[in-house]
């Protein structure tokens, strides 16, 4: 009977995986021209290949995702499927990481599968897996870092130094993709502080490992990901600093005051107050569009879930609720103008 149950489970897993792959990858080549932010990133890739120039006019993000996409185009060719290939692969791998993280927290396979189901059907994950943007690559790095961190903090499956080494390395890769990954470090600081207070006998080693693996290592990875730039024909070593200054000026001076028809305020994201049209075309009476909008059945219960997590963390001191609430706030509030600006200032001054 148990063997029959496992066969049914494997069959359902295969069908679900096949279904998700189909809807994520179906007509990945549409539209054939760059759309939304692809206009900048595809042109950046072409600029690197054709002129060996890393254009700060075409991106305000660190280079890791752009390097990956450039290598894809060099190897496979310049086409819409290839531009989006890394986002598709990252989007699918995120599902595996979510399963493993939820399993690490709850030790419940059903809960982990439900977490994957909710993410796969939240609609925005589908949209992000089908566009050439750094978001999914950043998310893979963040979740990989978090999973390795939890392998020690939650499960004690691997030694602390090995877990922190992997988590710090992936944090550096995330920061090398988008600077808003800094929210993960804020989460780690809170969790490590709690661990520090609860384990007085380990404080000396913990302080050394925190500085080494969560500050120095990510910084070294971040710098290393930029080292190809001075070897491009139109760049010098001074550009390593100039690029950081350009990004700093954009995020602190231009972005906070920038408004346009597609803008969406960070505080309204959980309630989908302002979904965004990524692509719209009307030809011969036929409308084609790509709308970045969440599934209301999932997004509109976020305030209820947040309220429950606050209650459970406050009155029952649930470690899982404390973790989930802290993780949610660290990843969401990092996009608020004040926090975002101060984070970037801290990064560059450090």
C-alpha positions as CSV (number, residue, x, y, z in Angstrom):
1,X,0.0,0.0,0.0
2,X,2.8,2.4,0.9
3,X,4.6,1.6,-2.4
4,X,1.4,2.3,-4.3
5,X,1.0,5.6,-2.6
6,X,4.6,6.6,-3.5
7,X,3.9,5.7,-7.1
8,X,0.8,7.9,-7.2
9,X,2.8,10.7,-5.5
10,X,5.6,10.4,-8.1
11,X,3.1,10.4,-10.9
12,X,1.4,13.6,-9.6
13,X,4.7,15.3,-9.1
14,X,5.7,14.5,-12.7
15,X,2.4,15.8,-14.0
16,X,2.6,19.0,-12.0
17,X,6.2,19.6,-13.0
18,X,5.4,19.0,-16.7
19,X,2.4,21.4,-16.4
20,X,4.5,24.1,-14.9
21,X,7.3,23.7,-17.4
22,X,4.7,23.9,-20.2
23,X,3.0,27.1,-19.1
24,X,6.3,28.8,-18.2
25,X,8.0,27.9,-21.5
26,X,5.1,28.0,-24.0
27,X,5.7,30.6,-26.7
28,X,8.7,32.0,-24.9
29,X,9.7,33.7,-28.1
30,X,6.6,36.0,-27.9
31,X,7.0,38.9,-28.5
32,X,10.0,38.5,-30.8
33,X,11.2,42.1,-30.1
34,X,12.4,43.3,-26.8
35,X,9.7,44.6,-24.5
36,X,9.5,46.6,-21.2
37,X,13.0,46.6,-19.5
38,X,14.3,44.1,-22.1
39,X,14.8,47.1,-24.3
40,X,17.6,48.2,-22.1
41,X,19.1,44.9,-21.1
42,X,19.1,43.3,-24.6
43,X,20.7,46.4,-26.0
44,X,23.3,46.3,-23.2
45,X,24.2,42.7,-24.2
46,X,24.5,43.7,-27.8
47,X,26.6,46.7,-26.8
48,X,29.0,44.4,-24.9
49,X,29.3,42.0,-27.7
50,X,29.6,44.4,-30.6
51,X,31.6,47.2,-29.0
52,X,32.9,45.7,-25.8
53,X,31.2,48.6,-23.9
54,X,29.4,48.2,-20.6
55,X,26.9,51.1,-20.9
56,X,25.7,52.7,-17.6
57,X,23.0,54.4,-19.7
58,X,21.4,51.0,-20.3
59,X,21.6,49.5,-16.8
60,X,21.7,50.7,-13.2
61,X,22.3,47.2,-11.8
62,X,25.5,45.2,-11.1
63,X,26.6,43.0,-14.0
64,X,26.1,39.3,-13.0
65,X,22.8,38.8,-14.8
66,X,24.0,40.8,-17.8
67,X,27.2,38.6,-18.0
68,X,25.1,35.4,-18.0
69,X,22.8,36.7,-20.7
70,X,25.8,37.9,-22.8
71,X,27.3,34.4,-22.6
72,X,24.0,32.9,-23.6
73,X,23.8,35.1,-26.7
74,X,27.4,34.4,-27.6
75,X,26.9,30.7,-27.4
76,X,23.4,30.2,-28.7
77,X,22.7,33.3,-30.8
78,X,20.7,36.5,-30.6
79,X,17.0,35.7,-30.3
80,X,14.1,36.3,-28.0
81,X,14.2,32.8,-26.6
82,X,17.9,33.1,-25.7
83,X,17.4,36.5,-24.0
84,X,14.8,35.0,-21.7
85,X,16.4,31.6,-21.2
86,X,18.2,32.4,-18.0
87,X,15.0,33.9,-16.5
88,X,13.1,30.8,-17.4
89,X,15.7,28.4,-15.9
90,X,15.9,30.6,-12.8
91,X,12.1,30.7,-12.5
92,X,11.9,26.9,-12.6
93,X,14.8,26.4,-10.2
94,X,13.1,28.8,-7.7
95,X,10.3,26.3,-7.3
96,X,12.8,23.7,-6.1
97,X,14.4,26.1,-3.7
98,X,11.0,27.1,-2.2
99,X,10.2,23.5,-1.6
100,X,13.5,22.9,0.1
101,X,13.3,26.0,2.3
102,X,9.8,25.2,3.4
103,X,10.7,21.6,4.1
104,X,13.7,22.9,6.2
105,X,11.4,25.1,8.2
106,X,8.4,22.8,8.7
107,X,9.7,19.2,8.1
108,X,6.3,18.9,6.3
109,X,6.4,17.8,2.7
110,X,2.7,18.7,2.1
111,X,3.3,22.2,3.4
112,X,6.4,22.5,1.1
113,X,4.4,21.3,-1.9
114,X,1.6,23.8,-1.2
115,X,4.2,26.6,-1.0
116,X,5.4,25.6,-4.4
117,X,1.9,25.5,-5.8
118,X,1.0,29.0,-4.5
119,X,4.2,30.5,-5.9
120,X,3.8,28.8,-9.3
121,X,0.3,30.0,-9.6
122,X,0.8,33.6,-8.3
123,X,1.0,34.8,-11.9
124,X,3.9,37.3,-11.3
125,X,6.3,34.4,-11.1
126,X,5.1,33.3,-14.6
127,X,5.6,36.8,-16.0
128,X,9.1,37.2,-14.5
129,X,10.2,33.8,-15.9
130,X,9.4,35.0,-19.4
131,X,11.3,38.3,-19.6
132,X,14.9,39.1,-19.7
133,X,15.3,40.9,-16.3
134,X,17.8,40.3,-13.4
135,X,15.0,39.6,-10.9
136,X,14.8,35.8,-11.2
137,X,18.6,35.3,-11.1
138,X,18.8,37.5,-8.0
139,X,16.0,35.5,-6.4
140,X,17.8,32.2,-7.1
141,X,20.9,33.6,-5.4
142,X,18.9,34.9,-2.4
143,X,17.0,31.7,-1.9
144,X,20.1,29.6,-2.3
145,X,21.8,31.7,0.3
146,X,18.8,31.3,2.6
147,X,18.6,27.6,2.1
148,X,22.3,27.1,3.1
149,X,21.8,29.4,6.1
150,X,18.8,27.3,7.3
151,X,20.7,24.1,6.8
152,X,22.6,25.1,10.0
153,X,20.2,27.5,11.8
154,X,17.1,25.3,11.4
155,X,18.3,21.8,10.8
156,X,21.9,21.6,11.9
157,X,22.5,19.4,8.9
158,X,25.9,21.0,8.0
159,X,28.6,22.6,10.0
160,X,28.1,26.3,10.8
161,X,31.2,27.5,8.9
162,X,30.3,25.6,5.7
163,X,26.7,26.8,5.9
164,X,27.8,30.4,6.4
165,X,30.4,30.1,3.6
166,X,27.8,29.0,1.1
167,X,25.3,31.6,2.3
168,X,27.8,34.4,2.1
169,X,28.9,33.4,-1.3
170,X,25.4,33.3,-2.7
171,X,24.7,36.6,-0.9
172,X,27.6,38.1,-2.8
173,X,26.2,36.8,-6.1
174,X,22.8,38.2,-5.3
175,X,24.3,41.7,-4.6
176,X,26.2,41.3,-7.9
177,X,22.8,41.1,-9.6
178,X,20.7,43.7,-7.8
179,X,21.6,45.9,-4.8
180,X,18.2,45.4,-3.3
181,X,19.5,42.0,-2.3
182,X,20.9,43.8,0.7
183,X,17.6,43.1,2.4
184,X,18.8,39.6,2.9
185,X,21.7,40.8,4.9
186,X,19.3,42.7,7.1
187,X,17.5,39.5,7.7
188,X,20.7,37.7,8.6
189,X,21.7,40.4,11.0
190,X,18.5,40.0,13.0
191,X,18.6,36.2,13.0
192,X,22.3,36.1,13.9
193,X,21.7,38.6,16.7
194,X,19.0,36.3,18.2
195,X,21.4,33.3,17.9
196,X,24.2,35.4,19.5
197,X,22.0,36.2,22.5
198,X,20.8,32.6,22.9
199,X,24.3,31.0,22.7
200,X,26.7,33.0,24.8
201,X,29.4,30.3,24.6
202,X,29.6,30.7,20.8
203,X,29.7,34.5,20.6
204,X,33.4,34.9,19.8
205,X,33.4,32.5,16.9
206,X,30.1,33.8,15.7
207,X,31.3,37.4,15.5
208,X,34.4,36.4,13.5
209,X,32.4,34.2,11.1
210,X,29.7,36.9,10.6
211,X,32.3,39.5,9.6
212,X,34.2,37.0,7.4
213,X,31.3,35.3,5.6
214,X,28.6,38.0,5.6
215,X,30.6,41.1,5.1
216,X,34.1,40.5,3.6
217,X,33.1,37.5,1.4
218,X,30.0,39.2,-0.3
219,X,32.1,42.3,-0.8
220,X,34.9,40.3,-2.4
221,X,32.4,38.5,-4.7
222,X,30.8,41.8,-5.6
223,X,34.1,43.3,-6.6
224,X,35.2,40.1,-8.5
225,X,32.0,40.2,-10.6
226,X,33.1,43.6,-12.0
227,X,36.7,42.8,-12.8
228,X,35.9,42.0,-16.5
229,X,34.9,45.6,-17.2
230,X,38.5,47.2,-17.3
231,X,39.4,44.6,-19.9
232,X,36.7,45.8,-22.3
233,X,38.1,48.1,-25.0
234,X,36.3,51.3,-24.0
235,X,37.0,51.0,-20.2
236,X,39.7,51.5,-17.6
237,X,40.2,50.5,-14.0
238,X,38.7,53.8,-12.9
239,X,35.4,52.7,-14.4
240,X,35.0,50.2,-11.5
241,X,34.4,53.2,-9.2
242,X,32.6,55.3,-11.8
243,X,30.0,52.7,-12.3
244,X,29.3,52.6,-8.6
245,X,29.0,56.4,-8.5
246,X,26.6,56.3,-11.4
247,X,24.4,53.7,-9.8
248,X,24.5,55.6,-6.5
249,X,23.4,58.8,-8.1
250,X,20.6,57.1,-10.0
251,X,19.1,55.4,-6.9
252,X,19.5,58.4,-4.6
253,X,18.8,61.3,-6.8
254,X,16.9,60.2,-9.9
255,X,14.8,57.2,-8.9
256,X,13.1,58.8,-5.9
257,X,11.7,61.6,-8.0
258,X,11.2,59.7,-11.2
259,X,7.6,59.2,-12.3
260,X,6.1,57.7,-15.4
261,X,3.0,55.9,-16.7
262,X,4.2,52.5,-15.6
263,X,5.3,53.4,-12.1
264,X,4.0,51.4,-9.2
265,X,4.4,52.4,-5.5
266,X,6.1,49.9,-3.3
267,X,3.5,50.1,-0.5
268,X,0.7,49.0,-2.9
269,X,2.4,45.9,-4.2
270,X,0.9,43.3,-1.8
271,X,-2.6,44.5,-2.7
272,X,-1.9,44.9,-6.4
273,X,-3.1,48.5,-6.3
274,X,-1.2,49.3,-9.5
275,X,-0.4,46.3,-11.8
276,X,1.8,47.1,-14.8
277,X,1.4,46.5,-18.5
278,X,4.7,45.0,-19.7
279,X,3.5,44.7,-23.3
280,X,0.5,45.9,-25.3
281,X,-0.2,45.6,-29.1
282,X,-3.3,46.0,-31.1
283,X,-3.2,44.9,-34.7
284,X,-6.2,44.3,-37.0
285,X,-8.5,44.3,-34.1
286,X,-6.5,41.7,-32.2
287,X,-5.1,42.7,-28.8
288,X,-1.9,41.1,-27.4
289,X,-0.8,42.0,-24.0
290,X,1.4,41.0,-21.1
291,X,0.2,42.2,-17.7
292,X,2.3,41.9,-14.6
293,X,-0.4,41.3,-12.0
294,X,-0.7,38.9,-9.1
295,X,-3.3,36.2,-8.6
296,X,-6.0,37.9,-6.4
297,X,-6.7,34.6,-4.6
298,X,-3.2,34.7,-3.3
299,X,-2.2,38.3,-3.0
300,X,-5.3,39.6,-1.4
301,X,-4.9,37.3,1.6
302,X,-1.4,38.7,2.3
303,X,-2.7,41.2,4.9
304,X,-4.5,38.4,6.7
305,X,-1.5,36.2,6.7
306,X,0.7,39.1,7.9
307,X,-1.8,39.7,10.7
308,X,-1.7,36.0,11.8
309,X,2.1,36.0,11.7
310,X,2.2,39.0,14.0
311,X,-0.3,37.4,16.4
312,X,1.5,34.0,16.4
313,X,4.9,35.6,16.8
314,X,3.7,37.9,19.6
315,X,1.6,35.6,21.7
316,X,2.9,32.1,20.9
317,X,6.5,33.1,20.1
318,X,6.5,30.8,17.1
319,X,9.9,30.7,15.6
320,X,8.6,30.0,12.1
321,X,6.2,33.0,12.3
322,X,9.0,35.3,13.5
323,X,11.2,34.1,10.7
324,X,8.6,34.5,8.0
325,X,7.5,37.9,9.2
326,X,11.1,39.2,9.4
327,X,11.9,37.7,6.0
328,X,8.8,39.3,4.4
329,X,9.5,42.8,5.9
330,X,13.2,42.7,5.1
331,X,12.5,42.0,1.4
332,X,9.6,44.4,1.1
333,X,10.6,47.4,3.1
334,X,14.0,47.5,1.3
335,X,12.1,49.1,-1.6
336,X,10.7,51.9,0.5
337,X,12.5,55.2,-0.6
338,X,14.1,55.9,2.8
339,X,15.4,52.4,3.4
340,X,16.6,52.0,-0.2
341,X,18.5,55.2,-0.2
342,X,20.2,54.6,3.2
343,X,21.1,51.0,2.2
344,X,22.9,52.1,-0.9
345,X,24.7,54.9,0.9
346,X,25.9,52.4,3.5
347,X,27.1,50.0,0.8
348,X,29.2,52.6,-1.0
349,X,30.6,54.2,2.1
350,X,31.6,50.8,3.5
